[in-house]
Amino acid sequence: MEKDKEFLEYVVKGLVDNPDKVVIDRTVDEMGVLLTLTVDPQDMGKIIGRSGNTAKAIRILLRIVGMKNNSRVNLKINEPEGGMRSNGGNGGGQSQAMKSVDEAMEDLKF
């Protein structure tokens, strides 16, 4: 049953301007379900939200969907190429200190 993937696709496509560019990969291992989300770079802000609140809410809802289906569901959001962590700009000094979205969310224990 891939209700978690269907749910994520429905929510994300409702938020973005380029729903045709939404790609979700689903893998299952001993740790549970991992959904990997890729969206158009212009839509990243809509998925992350202010202070990461939209991404946080999506993760919480996915965990609830997972609990209903007796599985642990995690979400990884792929950073677009040329994103905040690329080594362009100021020689990579700033980007070394930046965390990925997933690392920042992990720090929040969500």
N, CA and C atoms as a LAMMPS dump frame, in Angstrom:
ITEM: TIMESTEP
0
ITEM: NUMBER OF ATOMS
330
ITEM: BOX BOUNDS ff ff ff
-5.0000000000000000e+02 5.0000000000000000e+02
-5.0000000000000000e+02 5.0000000000000000e+02
-5.0000000000000000e+02 5.0000000000000000e+02
ITEM: ATOMS id mol type element x y z
1 1 1 N 0.853 -1.195 0
2 1 2 C 0 0 0
3 1 3 C 0.891 1.248 0
4 2 1 N 0.656 2.14 -0.906
5 2 2 C 1.476 3.349 -1
6 2 3 C 0.654 4.592 -0.697
7 3 1 N -0.183 4.521 0.331
8 3 2 C -1.023 5.668 0.7
9 3 3 C -0.172 6.867 1.077
10 4 1 N 0.994 6.622 1.694
11 4 2 C 1.866 7.721 2.101
12 4 3 C 2.355 8.513 0.891
13 5 1 N 2.751 7.809 -0.161
14 5 2 C 3.235 8.471 -1.382
15 5 3 C 2.1 9.232 -2.058
16 6 1 N 0.92 8.617 -2.13
17 6 2 C -0.234 9.282 -2.741
18 6 3 C -0.59 10.556 -1.969
19 7 1 N -0.563 10.475 -0.648
20 7 2 C -0.874 11.624 0.194
21 7 3 C 0.13 12.756 -0.037
22 8 1 N 1.43 12.412 -0.023
23 8 2 C 2.466 13.421 -0.231
24 8 3 C 2.312 14.07 -1.603
25 9 1 N 2.068 13.269 -2.613
26 9 2 C 1.908 13.807 -3.961
27 9 3 C 0.728 14.779 -4.024
28 10 1 N -0.385 14.413 -3.411
29 10 2 C -1.57 15.274 -3.394
30 10 3 C -1.273 16.615 -2.715
31 11 1 N -0.632 16.57 -1.554
32 11 2 C -0.338 17.787 -0.793
33 11 3 C 0.65 18.672 -1.549
34 12 1 N 1.753 18.094 -2.002
35 12 2 C 2.805 18.873 -2.654
36 12 3 C 2.307 19.49 -3.957
37 13 1 N 1.616 18.703 -4.768
38 13 2 C 1.128 19.237 -6.041
39 13 3 C 0.121 20.361 -5.828
40 14 1 N -0.56 20.362 -4.689
41 14 2 C -1.475 21.447 -4.365
42 14 3 C -0.768 22.717 -3.928
43 15 1 N 0.49 22.6 -3.518
44 15 2 C 1.248 23.755 -3.022
45 15 3 C 2.105 24.439 -4.084
46 16 1 N 2.571 23.691 -5.057
47 16 2 C 3.573 24.21 -5.995
48 16 3 C 2.959 24.809 -7.261
49 17 1 N 3.763 25.612 -7.963
50 17 2 C 3.349 26.196 -9.241
51 17 3 C 3.627 25.264 -10.416
52 18 1 N 4.542 24.299 -10.21
53 18 2 C 4.936 23.372 -11.281
54 18 3 C 4.676 21.923 -10.848
55 19 1 N 3.398 21.524 -10.749
56 19 2 C 3.095 20.17 -10.262
57 19 3 C 3.633 19.06 -11.16
58 20 1 N 3.852 19.353 -12.439
59 20 2 C 4.388 18.346 -13.345
60 20 3 C 5.854 18.031 -13.071
61 21 1 N 6.533 18.862 -12.284
62 21 2 C 7.947 18.643 -11.958
63 21 3 C 8.14 17.95 -10.61
64 22 1 N 7.037 17.574 -9.948
65 22 2 C 7.12 16.895 -8.653
66 22 3 C 7.471 15.428 -8.887
67 23 1 N 8.55 14.975 -8.231
68 23 2 C 8.972 13.577 -8.326
69 23 3 C 9.123 13.041 -6.911
70 24 1 N 8.492 11.91 -6.65
71 24 2 C 8.575 11.282 -5.335
72 24 3 C 9.071 9.859 -5.509
73 25 1 N 10.186 9.544 -4.845
74 25 2 C 10.708 8.179 -4.843
75 25 3 C 10.394 7.574 -3.479
76 26 1 N 9.96 6.318 -3.481
77 26 2 C 9.597 5.639 -2.236
78 26 3 C 10.473 4.405 -2.078
79 27 1 N 11.171 4.323 -0.954
80 27 2 C 11.976 3.141 -0.656
81 27 3 C 11.59 2.633 0.726
82 28 1 N 11.675 1.33 0.89
83 28 2 C 11.337 0.697 2.157
84 28 3 C 12.525 -0.144 2.598
85 29 1 N 12.914 0.005 3.883
86 29 2 C 13.963 -0.833 4.45
87 29 3 C 13.604 -1.131 5.898
88 30 1 N 14.563 -1.644 6.65
89 30 2 C 14.285 -2.01 8.044
90 30 3 C 13.95 -0.798 8.924
91 31 1 N 14.328 0.392 8.473
92 31 2 C 14.036 1.614 9.233
93 31 3 C 12.625 2.137 8.946
94 32 1 N 11.999 1.663 7.889
95 32 2 C 10.664 2.122 7.542
96 32 3 C 10.627 2.621 6.104
97 33 1 N 9.747 3.571 5.862
98 33 2 C 9.533 4.118 4.523
99 33 3 C 10.28 5.447 4.412
100 34 1 N 10.99 5.628 3.314
101 34 2 C 11.634 6.907 3.039
102 34 3 C 11.051 7.447 1.738
103 35 1 N 10.436 8.62 1.83
104 35 2 C 9.925 9.313 0.658
105 35 3 C 10.912 10.423 0.329
106 36 1 N 11.421 10.424 -0.883
107 36 2 C 12.37 11.447 -1.323
108 36 3 C 11.655 12.349 -2.316
109 37 1 N 11.575 13.625 -1.979
110 37 2 C 10.82 14.59 -2.765
111 37 3 C 11.75 15.498 -3.557
112 38 1 N 11.466 15.635 -4.839
113 38 2 C 12.186 16.564 -5.698
114 38 3 C 11.15 17.463 -6.359
115 39 1 N 11.371 18.784 -6.264
116 39 2 C 10.46 19.743 -6.893
117 39 3 C 11.274 20.725 -7.721
118 40 1 N 10.588 21.494 -8.547
119 40 2 C 11.236 22.547 -9.319
120 40 3 C 11.919 23.512 -8.341
121 41 1 N 13.145 23.967 -8.629
122 41 2 C 13.847 24.878 -7.713
123 41 3 C 13.019 26.111 -7.334
124 42 1 N 12.181 26.603 -8.245
125 42 2 C 11.362 27.775 -7.935
126 42 3 C 10.293 27.472 -6.889
127 43 1 N 9.978 26.196 -6.684
128 43 2 C 8.935 25.812 -5.738
129 43 3 C 9.474 25.429 -4.357
130 44 1 N 10.793 25.43 -4.183
131 44 2 C 11.366 25.011 -2.901
132 44 3 C 10.831 25.831 -1.735
133 45 1 N 10.719 27.133 -1.914
134 45 2 C 10.234 27.994 -0.832
135 45 3 C 8.829 27.633 -0.395
136 46 1 N 8 27.223 -1.33
137 46 2 C 6.623 26.841 -1.01
138 46 3 C 6.589 25.551 -0.198
139 47 1 N 7.504 24.649 -0.48
140 47 2 C 7.55 23.371 0.228
141 47 3 C 8.174 23.534 1.613
142 48 1 N 9.22 24.343 1.712
143 48 2 C 9.89 24.54 2.994
144 48 3 C 9.044 25.436 3.901
145 49 1 N 8.565 26.54 3.352
146 49 2 C 7.763 27.464 4.156
147 49 3 C 8.634 28.35 5.026
148 50 1 N 8.013 29.334 5.616
149 50 2 C 8.724 30.254 6.504
150 50 3 C 9.239 29.501 7.723
151 51 1 N 10.51 29.604 7.981
152 51 2 C 11.185 28.918 9.101
153 51 3 C 11.017 27.4 9.047
154 52 1 N 10.746 26.866 7.865
155 52 2 C 10.607 25.42 7.73
156 52 3 C 9.272 24.879 8.199
157 53 1 N 8.314 25.761 8.462
158 53 2 C 7.046 25.319 9.037
159 53 3 C 6.219 24.435 8.114
160 54 1 N 6.233 24.706 6.822
161 54 2 C 5.456 23.867 5.895
162 54 3 C 6.055 22.469 5.824
163 55 1 N 7.371 22.372 5.698
164 55 2 C 8.038 21.065 5.657
165 55 3 C 7.778 20.3 6.957
166 56 1 N 7.82 21.009 8.074
167 56 2 C 7.562 20.397 9.372
168 56 3 C 6.151 19.821 9.422
169 57 1 N 5.178 20.592 8.951
170 57 2 C 3.782 20.152 8.96
171 57 3 C 3.585 18.939 8.06
172 58 1 N 4.214 18.961 6.888
173 58 2 C 4.105 17.819 5.971
174 58 3 C 4.684 16.568 6.631
175 59 1 N 5.82 16.709 7.299
176 59 2 C 6.439 15.556 7.967
177 59 3 C 5.538 15.008 9.071
178 60 1 N 4.924 15.903 9.833
179 60 2 C 4.029 15.456 10.911
180 60 3 C 2.848 14.69 10.327
181 61 1 N 2.255 15.226 9.267
182 61 2 C 1.116 14.55 8.634
183 61 3 C 1.524 13.194 8.064
184 62 1 N 2.711 13.117 7.48
185 62 2 C 3.187 11.832 6.95
186 62 3 C 3.392 10.813 8.066
187 63 1 N 3.85 11.27 9.212
188 63 2 C 4.021 10.34 10.338
189 63 3 C 2.674 9.799 10.791
190 64 1 N 1.655 10.657 10.762
191 64 2 C 0.306 10.22 11.142
192 64 3 C -0.218 9.202 10.134
193 65 1 N -0.023 9.479 8.844
194 65 2 C -0.425 8.529 7.801
195 65 3 C 0.313 7.211 8.023
196 66 1 N 1.6 7.293 8.342
197 66 2 C 2.386 6.089 8.597
198 66 3 C 1.885 5.306 9.794
199 67 1 N 1.567 6.003 10.883
200 67 2 C 1.065 5.322 12.082
201 67 3 C -0.24 4.586 11.772
202 68 1 N -1.085 5.213 10.975
203 68 2 C -2.353 4.584 10.597
204 68 3 C -2.115 3.293 9.819
205 69 1 N -1.012 3.241 9.072
206 69 2 C -0.676 2.063 8.273
207 69 3 C 0.43 1.223 8.901
208 70 1 N 0.689 1.434 10.196
209 70 2 C 1.687 0.673 10.95
210 70 3 C 3.08 0.714 10.325
211 71 1 N 3.497 1.899 9.888
212 71 2 C 4.848 2.041 9.352
213 71 3 C 5.419 3.387 9.775
214 72 1 N 6.733 3.47 9.736
215 72 2 C 7.421 4.71 10.054
216 72 3 C 7.772 5.388 8.735
217 73 1 N 7.289 6.62 8.543
218 73 2 C 7.487 7.325 7.28
219 73 3 C 8.369 8.55 7.514
220 74 1 N 9.42 8.67 6.734
221 74 2 C 10.304 9.826 6.788
222 74 3 C 10.325 10.508 5.432
223 75 1 N 10.565 11.815 5.442
224 75 2 C 10.605 12.598 4.212
225 75 3 C 11.963 13.252 4.057
226 76 1 N 12.549 13.069 2.883
227 76 2 C 13.786 13.755 2.527
228 76 3 C 13.452 14.683 1.37
229 77 1 N 13.815 15.95 1.502
230 77 2 C 13.57 16.92 0.435
231 77 3 C 14.899 17.184 -0.252
232 78 1 N 14.987 16.84 -1.533
233 78 2 C 16.215 17.056 -2.292
234 78 3 C 16.423 18.537 -2.537
235 79 1 N 17.648 18.991 -2.318
236 79 2 C 17.985 20.374 -2.619
237 79 3 C 18.218 20.512 -4.114
238 80 1 N 17.739 21.594 -4.701
239 80 2 C 17.968 21.786 -6.137
240 80 3 C 19.426 22.107 -6.406
241 81 1 N 19.887 21.797 -7.623
242 81 2 C 21.246 22.175 -8.002
243 81 3 C 21.355 23.684 -7.985
244 82 1 N 22.474 24.189 -7.52
245 82 2 C 22.653 25.631 -7.429
246 82 3 C 21.945 26.219 -6.223
247 83 1 N 21.556 25.362 -5.289
248 83 2 C 20.853 25.822 -4.088
249 83 3 C 21.808 26.479 -3.103
250 84 1 N 21.337 26.669 -1.896
251 84 2 C 22.082 27.378 -0.857
252 84 3 C 23.422 26.717 -0.534
253 85 1 N 23.533 25.405 -0.711
254 85 2 C 24.757 24.713 -0.322
255 85 3 C 25.759 24.566 -1.446
256 86 1 N 25.47 25.09 -2.614
257 86 2 C 26.45 24.981 -3.701
258 86 3 C 27.663 25.854 -3.374
259 87 1 N 28.781 25.581 -4.03
260 87 2 C 30.005 26.31 -3.722
261 87 3 C 30.186 27.577 -4.536
262 88 1 N 29.14 28.107 -5.085
263 88 2 C 29.238 29.361 -5.827
264 88 3 C 29.183 30.534 -4.868
265 89 1 N 29.294 31.724 -5.408
266 89 2 C 29.139 32.906 -4.554
267 89 3 C 30.415 33.316 -3.888
268 90 1 N 30.487 33.161 -2.569
269 90 2 C 31.62 33.704 -1.826
270 90 3 C 32.678 32.656 -1.496
271 91 1 N 33.019 31.834 -2.482
272 91 2 C 34.123 30.895 -2.29
273 91 3 C 33.79 29.712 -1.415
274 92 1 N 32.518 29.486 -1.094
275 92 2 C 32.134 28.327 -0.322
276 92 3 C 32.204 28.529 1.173
277 93 1 N 32.706 29.648 1.643
278 93 2 C 32.798 29.875 3.087
279 93 3 C 31.438 29.859 3.762
280 94 1 N 30.499 30.571 3.215
281 94 2 C 29.151 30.616 3.777
282 94 3 C 28.469 29.254 3.672
283 95 1 N 28.605 28.594 2.517
284 95 2 C 27.865 27.353 2.304
285 95 3 C 28.366 26.229 3.211
286 96 1 N 29.604 26.284 3.665
287 96 2 C 30.101 25.261 4.568
288 96 3 C 29.335 25.275 5.888
289 97 1 N 28.904 26.467 6.322
290 97 2 C 28.191 26.6 7.587
291 97 3 C 26.71 26.288 7.433
292 98 1 N 26.194 26.301 6.194
293 98 2 C 24.775 26.049 5.964
294 98 3 C 24.458 24.583 6.199
295 99 1 N 23.261 24.314 6.682
296 99 2 C 22.8 22.952 6.854
297 99 3 C 21.764 22.661 5.795
298 100 1 N 21.64 21.398 5.446
299 100 2 C 20.57 21.029 4.529
300 100 3 C 19.25 21.133 5.278
301 101 1 N 18.176 21.149 4.533
302 101 2 C 16.85 21.205 5.132
303 101 3 C 16.657 20.026 6.072
304 102 1 N 17.057 18.839 5.62
305 102 2 C 16.861 17.65 6.437
306 102 3 C 17.692 17.697 7.723
307 103 1 N 18.922 18.22 7.644
308 103 2 C 19.749 18.349 8.843
309 103 3 C 19.12 19.323 9.83
310 104 1 N 18.613 20.432 9.321
311 104 2 C 17.977 21.424 10.186
312 104 3 C 16.728 20.845 10.829
313 105 1 N 15.944 20.095 10.066
314 105 2 C 14.72 19.491 10.607
315 105 3 C 15.074 18.433 11.651
316 106 1 N 16.162 17.685 11.423
317 106 2 C 16.602 16.689 12.37
318 106 3 C 16.953 17.344 13.698
319 107 1 N 17.591 18.53 13.637
320 107 2 C 17.94 19.276 14.858
321 107 3 C 16.695 19.65 15.662
322 108 1 N 15.588 19.84 14.949
323 108 2 C 14.335 20.216 15.62
324 108 3 C 13.612 19.003 16.189
325 109 1 N 14.147 17.813 15.934
326 109 2 C 13.596 16.553 16.448
327 109 3 C 12.194 16.261 15.944
328 110 1 N 11.931 16.654 14.696
329 110 2 C 10.626 16.337 14.105
330 110 3 C 10.754 15.164 13.197
